[in-house]
Amino acid sequence: MAFSTASGPGVTSYLANGSSAWASGGGPSAKGLQGGGGEDAGRWGSSEVTMKGLYFQKSSTNEEITFVFQERENLPVVEDNYVKLQVKACALSQINTKLLAEMKMEKDFFPVGREIAGIVLDVHKPEKVTWTEAAGTIRDGVRAYTALHYLSHLSPGKSVLIMDGASALGMIAIQLAHHRGAKVISTAGSLEDKQCLERLRPSLARVIDVSNGKAHVAESCLEETGGLGVDIILDAGVRLYSKDDEPAVKLQLLPHKHDIITLLGVGGHWVTTEENLQLDPPDSHCLFLKGATVAFLNDEVWNLSNVQQGKYLCILKDVMEKLSSGVFRPQLDEPIPLYEAKVTMEVVQKNQARKKQVVQF
């Protein structure tokens, strides 16, 4: 079984209607996992193949994003350190276009579908894992593992606050935290999310309903921990400014950064997905007094250096083992065919899909 989440040192992929792809263990210039073609597509033997792939394209104003299907002819040349991969399923996730621009990864047409599961030659696929489960767990499994193990050093007995626990990432993070013996608190943005979280086993220590805007996250967490605060926070974004400066929807569902700092315990770890986090001197002073840390959860972090590739592969292997053993139980929507991928990706890009969307071949 093969799985991938991002491009960089030896890993690149895109959603394509074809059975063949290539995986590379090369360096930063390697094309990695390719869904059957691309800009440098070549030949596999003497056969020529046309494959349809899904790409996103930015408008000339650099604001609007559109998704288009394109057909690429022929297959890449199989070089040293490449293996042939048969793609079985591919998950869809929101694309961080700003991050791609900052990392100089933008193209006129950027491939969609970087979370794939498939067959690499004779590598064995765990019998208990389906292709859709594998593809739908890869990215969120890596993110949860990075946040809780590498950035916050999760251990048994720790208290963990996972914001928006009913999201695809939140659910995997909750399952990983429970597996490690942590006490887990989570927030819910709707009645449906609250009921979903309350049905989880093992049970959460507390589910904080923020859908009506009346719940005080900091107060609830301090009450649950006896005033000590939580050891680890994994947010889903935070409010940075006053109520007059931010949209009403964001005000309702996200806590203010001051609330996060208030509920963080001594020696605690705050893992944030807010890439533009701004901390004022009083905020920094409070964190200093608590001996707390702030870490940023960047989806591409494992692909920024060849030195990290070994750890990255270990994480991928552990994520699949936890999926096979039942530790991870991803919240997946019904698999969709390739021809529906364009419309579905538009929904995903707008962050309107609660369950993970997976294209099945």
C-alpha positions in Angstrom: 0.0 0.0 0.0 1.2 3.5 -0.7 0.0 6.8 0.7 1.1 10.4 0.3 -0.1 13.8 1.5 2.1 16.6 0.0 4.7 17.6 -2.5 8.3 18.4 -1.7 11.2 16.0 -1.1 10.1 13.1 -3.2 6.3 13.5 -2.9 4.0 15.1 -5.5 0.6 13.9 -6.7 -2.6 14.9 -8.4 -6.0 13.5 -8.9 -6.1 11.7 -12.2 -8.4 9.2 -13.9 -5.7 6.7 -14.5 -4.3 3.6 -12.8 -0.6 4.4 -12.9 1.5 6.8 -10.9 5.1 7.1 -9.7 6.7 7.4 -6.3 10.2 8.7 -5.8 12.6 8.7 -3.0 14.6 11.5 -4.6 15.5 15.0 -3.3 13.7 18.3 -3.5 13.5 18.3 -7.3 11.9 14.8 -7.5 8.5 14.7 -9.0 7.5 12.1 -6.5 4.0 10.6 -6.6 2.4 11.6 -9.9 -1.1 10.6 -10.9 -0.2 9.4 -14.4 1.3 12.5 -16.1 2.1 16.2 -15.7 4.3 18.8 -17.3 7.2 16.4 -17.7 5.2 13.3 -18.6 7.0 10.8 -20.7 6.4 7.2 -21.7 6.0 3.9 -20.0 7.6 1.5 -22.4 6.1 2.1 -25.8 2.5 2.7 -24.8 0.8 6.1 -24.8 -2.0 6.9 -22.4 -4.3 9.9 -21.9 -5.3 10.7 -18.4 -7.8 13.2 -17.1 -6.7 15.2 -14.0 -8.3 17.9 -11.8 -6.5 21.2 -11.4 -7.2 24.5 -9.8 -6.5 27.8 -11.6 -6.3 31.3 -10.3 -7.9 34.2 -12.2 -5.8 37.1 -13.5 -7.0 39.2 -10.5 -5.4 36.5 -8.2 -8.6 36.3 -6.2 -11.0 33.8 -7.7 -10.2 30.1 -7.9 -11.7 27.8 -10.5 -11.3 24.0 -10.8 -10.9 22.4 -14.3 -10.3 19.0 -15.8 -7.4 18.6 -18.1 -6.1 15.7 -20.1 -2.4 14.9 -20.2 -1.0 12.4 -22.6 1.6 9.7 -21.9 3.1 8.6 -18.7 6.3 9.8 -16.9 9.6 8.1 -17.6 10.3 5.6 -14.9 13.7 6.7 -13.6 16.0 5.5 -10.7 14.3 5.6 -7.3 10.8 5.7 -8.9 8.1 3.0 -8.5 4.9 2.5 -10.3 1.8 3.2 -8.3 -1.8 2.3 -8.9 -4.1 4.9 -7.4 -7.2 3.5 -5.7 -8.6 6.5 -3.9 -7.9 10.2 -3.4 -9.2 12.6 -0.7 -10.1 16.3 -1.3 -8.9 19.0 1.1 -9.0 22.8 1.0 -6.0 24.3 -0.8 -4.0 27.0 1.0 -3.2 29.2 -2.0 -1.4 31.8 0.1 1.0 29.3 1.5 1.7 27.9 -2.0 2.5 31.4 -3.2 4.9 32.0 -0.3 6.6 28.7 -0.8 7.0 29.5 -4.6 4.9 26.4 -5.5 2.3 28.2 -7.6 1.7 27.2 -11.2 -0.8 28.3 -13.8 -2.6 25.0 -13.2 -1.9 23.3 -9.8 -2.9 19.7 -9.3 -5.7 18.7 -6.9 -5.7 15.5 -5.0 -2.5 15.1 -2.9 -3.8 12.5 -0.4 -3.8 9.2 -2.2 -3.9 5.5 -1.5 -2.8 2.8 -3.9 -0.7 -0.1 -4.7 3.1 0.2 -5.0 4.3 -3.0 -6.7 4.1 -5.8 -4.2 3.7 -3.8 -1.0 1.0 -5.3 1.1 -2.1 -3.4 2.0 -3.5 -4.0 5.5 -6.6 -6.2 5.1 -8.7 -4.1 7.4 -8.1 -0.8 5.6 -10.1 0.2 2.6 -8.7 2.5 -0.1 -11.1 5.3 0.8 -10.3 5.0 4.5 -6.6 5.2 3.8 -6.9 8.3 1.5 -9.4 10.0 3.8 -7.1 9.6 6.9 -3.7 10.5 5.6 -3.7 14.3 5.8 -5.6 14.6 9.0 -3.7 11.8 10.6 -0.4 13.4 9.8 -1.7 16.8 11.1 -3.0 15.3 14.3 0.2 13.3 14.9 2.3 16.4 14.2 0.3 18.6 16.5 0.0 16.2 19.5 3.3 14.3 19.3 5.9 16.5 17.8 4.6 20.0 18.7 3.0 19.4 22.1 4.5 16.1 23.4 1.3 14.4 24.4 1.5 11.9 27.2 -0.9 10.0 29.4 -2.9 12.1 31.9 -2.6 15.4 30.0 -5.6 17.5 29.5 -6.2 18.5 25.8 -8.6 21.0 24.3 -9.4 20.3 20.7 -11.4 23.0 19.0 -14.1 22.0 16.5 -13.8 18.4 17.4 -16.5 17.2 14.9 -14.3 18.3 12.0 -12.3 15.8 10.1 -9.0 16.9 11.8 -10.7 17.3 15.2 -12.1 13.8 15.2 -8.8 12.1 14.4 -7.0 14.3 17.0 -9.6 13.3 19.6 -9.1 9.6 18.8 -5.3 10.0 19.0 -5.4 11.9 22.3 -7.7 9.2 23.8 -5.4 6.5 22.6 -2.6 8.2 24.5 -4.6 8.3 27.7 -5.3 12.0 27.7 -8.4 13.8 29.1 -10.1 15.5 26.2 -12.3 18.6 26.0 -13.8 19.8 22.7 -16.0 22.5 21.2 -19.0 22.0 19.0 -20.3 24.5 16.4 -23.8 23.1 16.0 -26.3 20.8 17.7 -25.4 18.1 15.2 -21.7 18.4 16.0 -22.5 18.3 19.8 -24.5 15.1 19.5 -21.8 13.5 17.4 -19.1 14.3 20.0 -21.3 13.1 22.9 -21.7 9.7 21.2 -17.9 9.1 21.1 -16.4 6.3 23.1 -14.3 6.8 25.2 -16.4 9.8 26.2 -15.1 13.3 26.2 -14.6 15.0 29.5 -16.7 17.9 28.3 -18.3 19.2 25.1 -18.6 23.0 24.9 -21.4 24.1 22.6 -20.4 27.4 21.0 -23.1 27.5 18.4 -25.2 30.1 20.2 -22.2 32.4 21.0 -23.0 32.3 24.8 -20.6 29.6 26.0 -17.4 30.8 27.6 -14.7 28.4 26.5 -12.0 29.7 29.0 -14.4 29.5 31.9 -15.6 26.0 31.0 -12.1 24.7 30.6 -10.9 26.2 33.9 -13.9 24.7 35.6 -13.2 21.3 34.1 -9.6 21.4 35.2 -10.1 22.8 38.7 -8.7 26.1 37.7 -5.4 24.7 36.5 -6.0 25.1 32.8 -5.4 22.7 30.0 -2.0 21.3 29.0 -2.5 21.2 25.3 -4.7 23.3 22.9 -5.2 22.5 19.3 -7.2 25.4 17.8 -9.2 25.6 14.6 -8.4 29.3 14.2 -8.8 32.2 16.7 -10.1 35.7 16.8 -7.4 38.3 16.8 -9.3 41.6 17.1 -12.3 43.2 18.8 -15.9 42.3 17.9 -16.2 45.3 15.7 -13.4 44.2 13.4 -14.4 40.6 12.6 -17.3 38.9 10.8 -20.2 37.8 13.0 -19.8 34.1 12.0 -16.2 34.1 13.1 -17.1 35.8 16.3 -19.6 33.1 17.1 -17.5 30.0 16.6 -13.9 31.0 17.4 -12.5 32.0 20.8 -10.4 35.1 21.2 -6.7 34.7 21.5 -6.9 36.1 25.0 -9.3 33.3 26.0 -6.8 30.7 24.7 -4.0 32.2 26.7 -6.2 32.4 29.8 -7.2 28.7 29.7 -3.7 27.5 29.0 -2.1 25.8 32.0 1.4 26.3 33.3 4.0 24.7 31.0 1.2 24.2 28.4 1.4 24.0 24.7 -0.8 26.0 22.3 -0.8 24.5 18.7 -2.4 27.0 16.3 -3.6 26.8 12.8 -3.8 30.6 12.6 -1.0 31.5 10.3 -1.3 35.3 11.0 -1.4 35.0 14.7 -0.4 38.3 16.4 0.6 38.4 20.0 0.8 41.8 21.9 3.5 42.3 24.6 0.9 41.6 27.4 0.1 38.3 25.6 3.7 37.3 25.4 4.3 38.3 29.0 1.4 36.1 30.2 2.8 33.1 28.2 6.2 33.8 29.7 4.8 33.7 33.2 3.2 30.4 32.5 6.3 29.0 30.8 4.0 28.1 27.9 4.8 27.6 24.2 3.1 28.5 20.9 3.6 26.2 17.9 2.3 26.6 14.3 0.7 23.6 12.6 1.9 23.9 9.0 0.6 21.2 6.6 3.8 21.3 4.6 6.4 21.2 7.4 7.6 17.7 6.8 8.4 18.4 3.1 10.5 21.5 3.7 13.7 19.6 4.3 15.2 16.2 3.3 16.3 15.8 6.9 12.7 15.4 8.0 11.8 12.8 5.4 12.6 9.8 7.6 10.3 11.1 10.4 7.6 11.8 7.8 7.7 8.2 6.5 7.5 6.9 10.1 4.4 9.1 10.8 2.7 7.8 7.6 3.4 4.2 8.6 2.1 4.8 12.2 -1.0 6.6 10.9 -1.9 3.6 8.7 -1.2 1.1 11.5 -3.6 3.1 13.8 -6.2 3.1 11.1 -5.8 -0.7 10.6 -6.0 -1.4 14.3 -9.2 0.8 14.7 -7.6 3.6 16.7 -8.5 6.0 13.9 -12.1 6.0 12.7 -12.3 8.8 10.1 -15.5 10.6 9.4 -15.9 10.0 5.7 -18.7 11.0 3.3 -19.9 8.6 0.6 -17.1 8.1 -2.0 -17.7 10.1 -5.2 -16.8 9.3 -8.8 -14.2 11.4 -10.6 -16.7 13.3 -12.7 -18.2 14.8 -9.5 -14.7 15.9 -8.2 -14.9 19.4 -9.6 -18.1 20.4 -7.9 -17.1 18.7 -4.7 -13.7 20.4 -4.6 -15.4 23.8 -4.9 -17.4 22.9 -1.8 -14.3 21.7 0.0 -12.4 24.9 -0.9 -15.1 27.0 0.6 -14.7 24.9 3.8 -18.4 23.8 3.6 -17.8 20.1 3.8 -17.9 18.6 7.4 -17.0 15.1 6.5 -14.0 14.1 4.4 -14.6 13.9 0.7 -12.9 11.0 -1.2 -12.8 10.3 -4.9 -12.9 6.6 -5.6 -11.5 5.1 -8.8 
